[in-house]
Amino acid sequence: LERFKLSGEGPNQFKERLYGLYQFLTNEEFLIPTTGGVYRYDLQGKLIKHYKPDFTGMAQIIISGRDNLFIKDEKVYLNLPGRGSDEYGQQGVDYQTKSTHVEVLDLQKEEYTPAIKFPNTSKFSSNEKAYKFYSYYPTLTLSEDSLFISYRHEPKIFGYPLSDLNQLGSTKTLPFETFVQNEPKDDKV
């Protein structure tokens, strides 16, 4: 994949910032997550499709070497923040209590659907303390039937069944002896 120079201004190229590792969709095609959506390419580097979200992706932290895109059953699960930022702002209590942290791209329908708000058991669901975005940067992974998400500065892993991402299935507190948690003083960012 490194032989393709797919970022830039020309045909078949993406202009947005890379937002994670490339992932193979099939033996013949791969997906690239960017701040402007997901790009689908064949093995010759020819653009097949740009799945552009109906919102502006917001990336305050970009970890391009991280898995931010997972594929299962013609659906792509990705960490692409930004939905709701026009309405709620990019951080603060409104954003924390109303925004979602996962986007599900249905490759058949070519539509993004928001999923997973902060669960009630997360400190970030607070309507009294405003956390900066980088304090709750989400990390995702998939198992056979669940999506797991953890947030920076909180020693918990939250599990959701893929059949219903609105329903928290499990919470696991990580038993760290010392875990530094960044805490704001009030509801102002």
N, C-alpha and C positions, 0 to 999 in steps of 0.2 A: 504493500500500500504506500510505502514511503516514496516510491518512484513517481507517484502522481503528485503534481503540484496543483491541488484543487482549489486552493484559496487564491483570490485575486479578482481581477475584473473581466477576464475573458470568458468565452463560451465554456460551458460545463463547470464553471468555477463558482464558489460561494464567497460572498463579500463579508459575511458576518464572522464573529469570532468563534473559533472552535470551542466546544463546550463539553468535551469528553472524548473518550476513545471511540474509534471506529468499531462497528459491530457487524459481523456477517449476518445477513438476512437469509441467504441461501448459499450454495456453493458458487453461485454466479453473480451475486449482488451483495452490496454492503451499504450500511447506513452511517451517516456522519451527523452527530448532533452539533448544532451551532446555536448562537443566541437568536438567530432568525428562523429557527425551525430545524427540521430534519431533512437531509438530502440523501437521495437514493442513487447509487451508481452501479454500473456493471463493472466487471473485472478489467475492462479496457479503460476505465476512467470516464466513460460517457455518462452524463447526467440522464437519469431516467425520470426522476420526479423530485420536486421540491415541495415538501409538506409544510406550508407556511401557516403558522398559528394565527388565530383571529385576535391576537393581542401582541404587544411589543415585549419581547423577552427582556428580562432585566437581570443582568449578571453583575453582582457586586463582588463576587468572588468567582474566579474562573480557575478550575483545576483541570486543565486539559488532559492530564494523564490519568484521570479517574473514570471509573465506570459510572456514567450518568444516564445510560440508556440500556434498557433490558427488553428483550423480545420474547413474547410467548403468544402462540395461537393468533397470529396476524394482528397483535396489539403490541405497541411500543410503550413502555413505561419509562418516563424520564423526569429528571429533576430540571425543570425549566421555569424558574420563577418569573414573575412579572404580571400574571393575570390579576387584575384588580388594582394594579398600582396607579392607574389613572383615576380610579374612583376612591381608593383608600389611602393613597400615598405609597411611598416605597418602604416605609418602616413606621413603627409606632403602634399604639394600642389598636387603632382601627384595622391596620394591616394584619396585625397578629390575630385578632379575633375573627376576621372575615375572609382572609385569603386562604388559598390552597397551596400545597407544596409538591404535588405530583401532577403531571399531565399524562393522560393516556391517549395515544394516537392510534386510532383504528385505521389500519392500512387499507381496508376494503372501502370504508366510507370516506376516508381521507379527512377525518375530523378529529380535533383535539377535544378532550373532555377533562375538566378539572376534577381533582380528587384529593382527599385527605387534608382536613384542617387540623390544627393542633388539637390533640385529644384533651379532654378535661383533666386527665392525670398528668399532663405536661405543665411544667412551670411557665412555658411560653404562651399558654392560653390565658394568661393573666390580663385583666382589663385595668389593672392598677399599676403595673410596671411596664415600661416601654423598653424593649430590648433592641439593640442594633442588629441589622440583618446578619452580619457575620457571626453573631452570638448563636444563632439557631440555623446555620447553614445545614441543610439536610443531606444525609447520605442514605442511599437506597441499595437494596439487594432483593432478589427474587428467589423463592424456593419453588417447588412443584405447584403449590396451591396458595402461596401467601406472598405478600410484599412486606418487607421489613424496612423501617425507617428509623434513623436515629438523628438527633440534633446535636450540633456542637454545643458544648457547655451544659449538657444534661446527660447524666449517666444512666440512660434508659434506652431500650430498644422496643419500639411499638410494632406489633404485627397485625396485618389486615388480610382477611381472606380475599383472594382475587375475585371471587364471585360477588363480593359486596365491599368495595373500598370505603364505604361510608360507615362501616361497622368495625370498631376496634375489636380485634380478636384476642390480643394478649399484650401484656406489658412486662418486660423483664428489666429489673433494676440491676445494674452491673455492680458487683461488690468491690469497688475500688477502696483501698484504705484512705487514699487522699485523691480527691478529684476537685480541681479548681473550677468553680462555676462563676462565670462573669455575671454579676448582679447589678442592675441599674438602681438608682436611688428613688426614682419617681416615674410618672407617666410621660415624661418628655424625653425624646431621643437626643 
